[in-house]
Amino acid sequence: MLQVARETRPERTPGPGSHRPRSVRWVDGPLALAHHIGGRTHDPTVVLLHALGEQADSWDAVVAALAGSFRVVVPDLRGHGASGRASRYSLELMRDDVVALLDRLGLGHVILIGHSLGGIVALLVAQQYPDRVERLVLEDAPPPRPRSRPVPDRPEGPLSFDWAVVPAIVGQLDNPAPAWWDRLSSIRAPTLFVAGGPTSHVPQDQLAEAAMLVPDARLVTIPVGHEVHASSPEEFIAAVRAFLGADGYEATPSPR
């Protein structure tokens, strides 16, 4: 999804025990990676990854629902929101940014939830770093199969993301590395595929096929289109909480 810019919200500093997220901007060399952190530090950690052209606050309703049971980390991916603009954009670089953020925060195992672009980034993390992903939720993420979708025209006016991200990512999604599909069977994390149904532009038959290739996967369809968590937050949150076991969820102890 592409979206015209919104003003970045000011940093919020929560009081002790608060579930409200605080904003952090971590600078690693030339790239600054903005992220919000909410919940309690002793709870299992959920990392939420947004769609193309979006930013962390697209997850606000989900954060509010999960922060009572989980620590929640929500980054702006490179080139988006308050994160730095870069000279290069790729799915692999976004994957490595996420892992670097986990390292920075001292997080070993996490639950990864990604929407669309964020789902592909989460998928690549689970394939490349299987020991880092406790569970995986992929919300209407385009399966890594060749496709043909034109690069959209740039909207007029200021944007909340670097437009250079769009042709770079669309090009990779049109011509994904064959290994991304071939390695679906190597994913070790229990995985929930959330499909948007027939009104989504994502091929639903390919989502079902991808779910069959992941060894421990289930598929839930919430037929509201591509923007599942925005269009039907209650159903999306219920599906995620059921998959995670909500308050009864216990993460594997982190080795880090």
N, C-alpha and C positions, 0 to 999 in steps of 0.2 A: 504494500500500500504506500502511496505517495501522498504527502500532506504538506500544505503550506505552513510556513513557520508560525510557531507560537512563542510567546515570550518565555524565557527560562524562569522558573520559579525561584525566588530567593532561597538561600540556604536556610534550613530549619534545624535547630538544635533541640532534640527532645530532652525532657527531664528524665530522671532516674526511673527505670521500669517502663518508660513509654514505648508503645509500639509504633509511633510515628517515625517515618524514615528521616534520617539526616543525610545531607548531601555532602559528598566528598569529591575533590578533583585531584586525582593522583597524576603526577607528571613523571613519565618514564622516558627519558631522553627528550626528543622533540615532540612526542605525542602525549597529550593529556587525556586521561580516560576518566570521565565523570561517572559517578555511580551513587546510588542511594542505598542506605543500609537501614533496615528496620528490624523489629522483633528483639528477642533476647539472645545474647551471645551463646548461651548454653544449649539452645534448641538446634535441631537439624537445620541445615542451610538450604534454602531454595534460591536459585539464580534464575532470573527471568530475562529473556532476550527478546527484544522488540523486532518489529517488521521493518522493511525498507521504507525510509522516509519518516519513520516514527521516532520516538524517544522513550525514555524510561517511564514518563508519567502516563503513557498509554496503558500501563499495568496498574494504575492506582486502585481500581476496585478489587483486583485480585490480591494486591498487597494488603489491603485492609482486611480481607477475609482470611489471609494466611498468617499474618504477623502475630496473631495470638498463639500459634502453635509452632511456628518456624521462624528462624532468622531468615530475613529476606534481603537479597542483594540484587539491585537492578541497575545495570550499567547502560549508559548511552554508548552504542557501538561506535567505532571510529568513524569520523565524519558526520556524526549525528548529534543533535542537541548541544550540550555543553562540552562534549568531547572534542579533542583536537581534530583539525583538518590535516590530511596527510597527502603526500605526493603519490602514494600508491594505495589502491583498494583491491582487496580480494577476500574470498571466503576463508582462505587459509590464514590470512593475516588477522581477520576477525576472530577466528578460532584461537590463534595464538595469543591474541589480546586477552581473551577470556581466561585462558589458562594462566597467563601472567598475572591477571587480577586475582585469581584464586591463590597463587603463590604469594602475592603481596599481602593478602588478608590471612595467610596461614591456614587455608582451607584445603583439606585433603579430599574427602568425599563430599559431593554435593548432589542435590536434585536439580536437574536442568530442565527448564520449561522454555520452549521457544515458539514464537509465532512467525510463520512464513519465513522470511530471511533468517530470523532468529532461530527457527527450527532447523534449518540447514546447518547453521553454525553449531548448534547444539549436537546435531547428528555427527558432524565432523569431530567434535570434541570426544564424543562417545566412541568413535572408531579409533581415533589416534591415541587417546588417553583413557582406556577403559577403566583403569583403577580409580579415576577421578570422579566417575559418574555413578551415583548410587541408584538413581532412577531417572527416567527420561520421559518427558511429555512433549510431543510434537503436534502443534496446533496448525492444521491445514497447511503444512509445509510442503512446497513443491517437491515431488520425488525427483531424485537426481537422474532423470532420463532426458535425452535430447528433445528439444521442443523448438518452436519458432514463435517468439513474441517480439513485436517491434518495441524499440526503446521509445517511451512516451515523450512528448514535447515537454520542455521545461515550463512549469507554471510561471506566470508573471509575478514580479515582486520578490521580496526577501523570503528565504527559505530557512527552516530550522536544521537543515542538513546540507552537505556539500553535494551539488548536483553531479559532480564527477563520480560519486558512488554509483549512480544509477546505470550508466552504460557499462561500467566495469562488472557489476554484479549481474545485471541482466545477461550480459555476454556469457558469464560463467554458467548461469542457470540454463541458458539455451544449449550450451555445449559442456555439460559437466564431465568431470573426469570419470571414465568408466569404473574406476576402482571404488568410487563412492557407492554405486549400486551393488557392485560385486561384494563389498565388505559389509553389507547389511547383516549378513548371517554371522558376522564376527562380533556384533554388539552383545555385550554380556548383561547390560542393565535391563531390568524389567522396563518395558516401554509401553506408553499409552499414546496411540495415534488418535487425535481428535479431528474428525473430518467435518467440513462445512456443508456437505450435501450438494445436490444438483445445481444450485445457483452459484456455487463457488467456481472460479476460473481454474482451480487446481483439478486435474483429472482424478476423479474419485476412484476409478478402477485401478489406477496406478498406486494410489494410497493403500487400497486394500491389498494389492500385490506386495507392496513394500512391507506391510504389516505381517504378511504370511512368511516373509523371508527372515524377519527378526525372530530369534528363537523364543524369547519370552515377551510376546507382544499381544496387545488387545486393541481393538478398533472400536471407537464410539463415534457415531454420527449425530451431530446436532445441526439440523438442516436450516441454518440461518445465513449461509453464505460464508465467505472467506473470513470475515471479521467475527469469529465465534465469540471470543471473550468480551468483545465490545457490544455485540448485538444481543447476546444472551448470557450476561455474566453469571446469573444464578445457576444456570445449567452447566456452564463451563466449570465454575468453582465446585459444584457438587460432584462432577465427574472426576476432577482432580483430587478432591478430598477423599473420595471413595478409593481412588487408585493408591493414594498415599496412606490410607488408613487414618488420616487426620490426626487427632490427638493421641491415637495409639501408635503412631509411627515411631519406630526407633531406628536410627541410622547405624550402620556398621561403624565401630570406633575408628577414627581417623588415624592413620599411621604417621601423619605429619605433625 
